[in-house]
Amino acid sequence: AGAMSASAVYVLDLKGKVLICRNYRGDVDMSEVEHFMPILMEKEEEGTLSPILAHGGVRFMWIKHNNLYLVATSKKNACVSLVFSFLYKVVQVFSEYFKELEEESIRDNFVIIYELLDELMDFGYPQTTDSKILQEYITQEGHKLETGAPRPPATVTNAVSWRSEGIKYRKNEVFLDVIESVNLLVGILNFYLTFHFVFVQVSANGNVLRSEIVGSIKMRVFLSGMPELRLGLNDKVLFDNTGRGKSKSVELEDVKFHQCVRLSRFENDRTISFIPPDGEFELMSYRLNTHVKPLIWIESVIEKHSHSRIEYMIKAKSQFKRRSTANNVEIHIPVPNDADSPKFKTTVGSVKWVPENSEIVWSIKSFPGGKEYLMRAHFGLPSVEAEDKEGKPPISVKFEIPYFTTSGIQVRYLKIIEKSGYQALPWVRYITQNGGERRGIF
């Protein structure tokens, strides 16, 4: 791919303060631009000022327009003429959008400038620089500098339909939850039953035929202004089958994003970049076909005694690491409709009979990894019933494991960029839950 182009592009004010910037390649530290203004002033004093300045291995290619400096950085052998023609093209496009390109119009059009920079250059290579084409799909008309002209309504000037302008919070915070559940397809005695996280082990040959993880990243955003967020996931995550066959990789399928995510950016460099809605929303959902053992394994032995009584022995075993703990575990065990006179004995937690649902519920508040618990139940069966031809629904389990994901997906960073430069606190949680309540016989 010929000579390299720009690593990043900055717009600076006359003092060298960054008004807006866009990192395209990630191979030059973004703080390098701090050296630009001191070098420029030094060269100006010496009378040796040139359009290309250098600091260490980094080169700054720059132009000045009104009260702004447009600066591109590069580490490799950039095609200088290409970079300069790009910078002049940026001036032309911005001027067509905002009528006058200067500091105030940059501050007024922070959001749309990010969108334009996304379209104008791709991984450091100039892309769509024709403003006619750009205006077809970036239709937001910028705040043109016109004194005394009445301002259009906020919805017209806002490039982001899902977020209104002027949002203010005293405390800026972002909460991000990675929530996963696992669905298992288990073969038992020639039946294929769909359970969630668990299955009733009627025989010793219950095999997991298929397992899938269903995950989502949910956010609650309490941020002022028009922030740009960038989310980085761990290196193990692959968003499609790359054919590299890394055994430790996490290959996500059926990835769906909220409309706020810049898909073009994601397709380029897998960065999840977005201006979030205010409040609560689902950023993305995904599915993952993978071999996974049930996190809470249930074995049941059910004995019927000549239709006069029925006894249950239920063993629950946690198959995740000891450092994790499942919270609020509920094991739902179906019992005959006419069962009565219950007696329970358990090593941990509490058991209650719910006759309206024809089930008993074994509740364990805290279930650490690598543990095994036992529960026994005894019921009287007053009537002599014919064998239940339809069969009972499976035993099901509900639980939550905080700080844990089955897939291994992790948030590496969550950057919050807002032009006023406030500090914001990102909070990240990982939660694994039981699968849904979909049941059936295949």
Sequence and secondary structure as in RCSB ss.txt:
>XXXX:A:sequence
AGAMSASAVYVLDLKGKVLICRNYRGDVDMSEVEHFMPILMEKEEEGTLSPILAHGGVRFMWIKHNNLYLVATSK
KNACVSLVFSFLYKVVQVFSEYFKELEEESIRDNFVIIYELLDELMDFGYPQTTDSKILQEYITQEGHKLETGAP
RPPATVTNAVSWRSEGIKYRKNEVFLDVIESVNLLVGILNFYLTFHFVFVQVSANGNVLRSEIVGSIKMRVFLSG
MPELRLGLNDKVLFDNTGRGKSKSVELEDVKFHQCVRLSRFENDRTISFIPPDGEFELMSYRLNTHVKPLIWIES
VIEKHSHSRIEYMIKAKSQFKRRSTANNVEIHIPVPNDADSPKFKTTVGSVKWVPENSEIVWSIKSFPGGKEYLM
RAHFGLPSVEAEDKEGKPPISVKFEIPYFTTSGIQVRYLKIIEKSGYQALPWVRYITQNGGERRGIF
>XXXX:A:secstr
  SB  SEEEEE TT  EEEEEESSS S GGGGGGHHHHHHHHHHHT   SEEEETTEEEEEEEETTEEEEEEES
S B HHHHHHHHHHHHHHHHHHHSS SHHHHHHTHHHHHHHHHHHEETTEE    HHHHHHH         TT  
   HHHH S TTS S    SS EEEEEEEEEEEEEEEETTEEEEESS  EESSTT EEEEEEEEEEEEEEEE  S
S EEEEEE TTEESS  S   TT EE EEEEE TTB HHHHHHH  EEE   SEEEEEEEEEEE     SEEEEE
EEEEETTTEEEEEEEEEE S TT EEEEEEEEEE  TT EEEEEEESSSEEEEEGGGTEEEEEEEEEETT EEEE
EEEEE  S     SS     EEEEEEET  SS   EEEEEEE TT    EEEEEEEEEE  S  EE 
